[in-house]
Amino acid sequence: MKVEDILRKKGTRIGMVRINETVATALRLMKAENTGALVVKDVCRTEGNTVVGVISERDVVRALVDRGPGILEQAVSALMTRDPYCCSPSDSVRHVLSLMDEHGIRHVPVLEGTTLVGVVSVRDLIRRQLEELPVDNLPAGELPIAASAAESWDFPVVANQ
C-alpha cells in the first residue's frame, strides 16, 4: 500500500499555521481541525509558500512543562520542529511507519517535489489497517455497532474535548 492510497481515502485537507502566529493560535487551529499537529508555513515574498516545520501537541506540552504558560504567546517558530521528516505519495506505508517509529513522530507531511499535498498521521494508518482486517465472530453481512456508526461520520469524533 502506498501513501497516495491513504490520501485518496482521507482527502487532502491539511491543517496549517503560519510561522509567526502564536502557539495559542496554533492550538485553537489544532482543536478546530481535530488534529494533533499542524504544518508550519512561511509565507513571504522571496521564498513563497514554503513548508518550514511541524508543530504538535507534544511540542506544546513539553514546552509548557519546561518553560511555563508564557510559551502560549510565543511565535510557533519557537516550538516547531524544523525540517520535518517527510514522505512522497509514492512511498510505501511501511516506509512511513518506519519513519514514525524511528523518530517518535505521529504526523508526516507528504510532498510531491516541493509541493505539500497532504499529511499522513498514525491515526490514518491505523484506520486503514482496521478497514482491511476481517471482523471477528459476526454473522455474515453484519457490522459491529461502532463500525456502522463510524461510517456515517464525516470527521473524526473524539470524546471529552
N, C-alpha and C positions, 0 to 999 in steps of 0.2 A: 504494500500500500504506500502511496506517495502523499506528500504534504498537500498537493493540489487536490487530491480526493477529499481530504479533510476540509479544505477551504470551500470546495464546491458545495459540500453538505451544510456547512455552518454559515456560509456567506463571508463577505469580505469587510464587514463593518469593523473599523479599527478605532479603539479608544486612544485619543492623542491629547497631549498638552504641550503648550509652548514652553521653551526653556526658561523664560523669565517670569512665568506665573508662579504664584506662591504654592507651597506644599499644601496648604489648606484648600486651595482651588483644585489641585490635583486630586485630593481625597474626595471632594464633592463630585468631581467627574467620575472617579472610580465607583462611587456609590451609584451615581446615575446610570452608568454603563454596566453595573453589576459585574465588575471585573476586579482582579487583584493587582493589575498593573496597567500602565499607560506607556505608549511610545512617546518619547520626548522629541519634539521637532524644533529646529532652528529656522525661523523664517526671517530672512534678511535679504536685502537687495543683491548682495555679492555672492552669497552661497546658495540661494534658492531655498527650496523646501526640503531640508535635509534631516534624516534621522540621526540624532546625536546620542541617544541613550534610551534607557527604560527606567521608570520609577515604579516601585512596587510597594504594596502594603508592608512587606517585610522591611524594606529600606526605611520607611517612616517609623515603624515600631522600634527598630533598633536605634534610630536617631533620637526618638523620644526618651528611651531609657538612658542613652548616653549623654544627651545634651539638654533634655527637658522640652517643655511645650513651646519655647521660643522658636523652635525649628519650623513651626507651622506657618510663620510669617516670612521664612526664608524662601529664596527662589528654588525652584525644582532642581536647578543646576547644582545646588549644594548637596543634594542627596542621591541624585540619579546614578545609575551605573552607566558609565561612558563606554562607547564601543561595545555594545552588547553582542552576545553570540547570536548569529542569525542563520537562517537556512534559506533554501530556494524552493520553489514549488515542486521541482523535480526530485528533491531529496526524499529518501525513504523515511517512514515513520520511525523505524528502528534508529536511524541516524539522529533524529530529533530527540527521541527518548534517551539516547546515549548522551547527547549534549546536556539535557536536563539533569540526568543522574550525575554525570561527571562534575558539573559546575553548580549543582544545587539551585537550579532555576526552574521556574514554573511557566514562564512565558517566553516564546521565541518569535521575534519578528521574521516575517517572510519577505525576502527581497528578490525581485526579478531584475537582475543587473543592479542598479542603484535605486530602483523604484520600489517603495513599500507597497505590497499587495495584500498583506494580511498579518495576523498574529495567530500562532498556534499555542494553546495552553494545555497543561496537563489534563484539565477538565475535558477539553475537546478530544484528547486521545483516549481517555477513559470511556467517554460516551461512545466513541466509535467502536472500541473493543466490546463494550456491552451489547451494542447492536448486533455484533457478529456472533455472540455466544448463544447457544441454544438455551431456551427456557427450560428449567428443570421441573419434572413431575407435574405438568399441567396437561389436562385433556387437549387433544389436537385442536388448534384454532383458538384456544382461549388465552387471553393475555392476562398477566398479573395486573391487579388494580393499579399499582404505581405506574406500570408501563402504559396502560391505556390512558390514564390521566395525563402523563407526560407528553403523549402525542399531541394533545390539544394546546400545549404551551407554545407561545411564540418567543419566549425568552426564558432564560434560566430563573428558577424561583429558589430563593434561599430564605429559610425561616429566621426569625429573630434579628432582622436588620434594623 
